[in-house]
Amino acid sequence: MRIIDPHVHVWQSLPAFPWAPETKTPPANDATPEMLLDLMRANGVDKTVLVQVIHYRWDNRYTAYALERYPDAFMGVCRVNPEDPAAPDHLSYWTEERGFHGVRLSPVVDASGDWFTGPLMDPLFRRATELGVPMLILTRTPRLPDLAALLERHPDLDVCIDHMADCPPDAPAELQKLLDLARYPRVFVKISHTWSLSKEPYPWRDTHDLVQRVYQAFGADRIMWGTDWPVCLAHATYAQTLTVVRDEMHFFTPEDLEWVLGKTALRLWPFDTAAQGG
């Protein structure tokens, strides 16, 4: 079974790659590509998608450095400032000049995230569609109806909802907002973060019904696991984020587990094509 991790962050405290001015409390420990490669080898993970961490904001250079240093192991998702009218051009730069394949937006649910409903979103969604790169959305369920409105206008864009929109396991009305997006055939969901949603120890069984509902709505070929290393380390080891899906969620058929652990991610991040320079 080929295992692809579609969600990891890397960073390192180096003068060449300073934290963003908004980062008042930078991480205490480094999370380097080399540390990640060791974990991948130890757990049988073939390839990994590096998602630009918020500590650097829109300066994607450290992630780009990792992509350039280890092109056979990684693909990358950048961030651009969604409140900057030039964001579409920034996305083109990071995609076409620096090798990224995707962009991440993080609209919070209070008024400070209302840019997600503003006039700058359509140009950015349109540019991502033109570039053929997926858009990752990190948000919570109250913001999902706003996403649905954008999906209506941009049906040809691949969109991935990170961490099941952090839907609480005991909130069926909120879960329905996520499940409603299954009607859009190019929406994908990462079934990650069960360790943060659970009120129980590993294997976080009180979240398994939530994952199963998402699986039933979207199908195996539109859901994927993910470690969210090193963020996960506050609650779970790297290995546990994999084994909880592979060994503990018995509702996946063997064939579907291949999709969840690798083949779905390859629909959005074509590692084999990228390795050939295509």
SULMORA-V207471 format. One record per backbone hydrogen bond with DSSP energy under -1.0 kcal/mol. CO is the residue of the C=O (numbers start at 0). NH is the residue of the N-H. If there is no record, write none. Layout:
co->CO nh->NH
co->CO nh->NH
This chain:
co->2 nh->45
co->2 nh->46
co->4 nh->48
co->6 nh->227
co->7 nh->50
co->10 nh->30
co->11 nh->13
co->13 nh->16
co->19 nh->22
co->21 nh->23
co->30 nh->10
co->31 nh->35
co->32 nh->36
co->33 nh->37
co->34 nh->38
co->35 nh->39
co->36 nh->40
co->37 nh->41
co->38 nh->42
co->39 nh->44
co->46 nh->4
co->47 nh->74
co->48 nh->7
co->49 nh->76
co->52 nh->55
co->53 nh->56
co->54 nh->19
co->55 nh->58
co->57 nh->59
co->59 nh->63
co->60 nh->64
co->61 nh->65
co->62 nh->66
co->63 nh->67
co->64 nh->68
co->65 nh->69
co->69 nh->72
co->69 nh->73
co->72 nh->47
co->74 nh->49
co->75 nh->100
co->76 nh->51
co->77 nh->103
co->80 nh->83
co->83 nh->86
co->85 nh->89
co->86 nh->90
co->87 nh->91
co->88 nh->92
co->89 nh->93
co->90 nh->94
co->91 nh->95
co->92 nh->96
co->92 nh->97
co->93 nh->99
co->101 nh->77
co->102 nh->135
co->104 nh->137
co->109 nh->112
co->110 nh->113
co->112 nh->115
co->113 nh->116
co->114 nh->117
co->117 nh->120
co->119 nh->123
co->120 nh->124
co->121 nh->125
co->122 nh->126
co->123 nh->127
co->124 nh->128
co->125 nh->129
co->126 nh->130
co->127 nh->131
co->127 nh->132
co->133 nh->102
co->134 nh->159
co->135 nh->104
co->136 nh->161
co->139 nh->142
co->140 nh->143
co->142 nh->146
co->143 nh->147
co->144 nh->148
co->145 nh->149
co->146 nh->150
co->147 nh->151
co->149 nh->153
co->153 nh->156
co->157 nh->134
co->158 nh->187
co->159 nh->136
co->160 nh->189
co->161 nh->164
co->162 nh->165
co->163 nh->166
co->167 nh->170
co->170 nh->174
co->171 nh->175
co->174 nh->178
co->175 nh->179
co->177 nh->180
co->178 nh->181
co->179 nh->182
co->180 nh->183
co->183 nh->186
co->185 nh->158
co->187 nh->160
co->188 nh->223
co->189 nh->163
co->192 nh->196
co->193 nh->197
co->200 nh->203
co->203 nh->206
co->204 nh->207
co->206 nh->210
co->207 nh->211
co->208 nh->212
co->209 nh->213
co->210 nh->214
co->211 nh->215
co->212 nh->216
co->213 nh->217
co->214 nh->218
co->218 nh->221
co->219 nh->222
co->221 nh->188
co->223 nh->190
co->227 nh->231
co->228 nh->8
co->229 nh->232
co->230 nh->233
co->231 nh->234
co->231 nh->235
co->236 nh->240
co->238 nh->242
co->239 nh->243
co->241 nh->245
co->242 nh->246
co->247 nh->249
co->248 nh->251
co->252 nh->256
co->253 nh->257
co->255 nh->259
co->256 nh->260
co->257 nh->262
co->258 nh->263
co->259 nh->224
co->260 nh->3
co->261 nh->265
co->263 nh->266
co->264 nh->268
co->268 nh->270
co->269 nh->273
co->270 nh->274
co->272 nh->277
co->273 nh->276
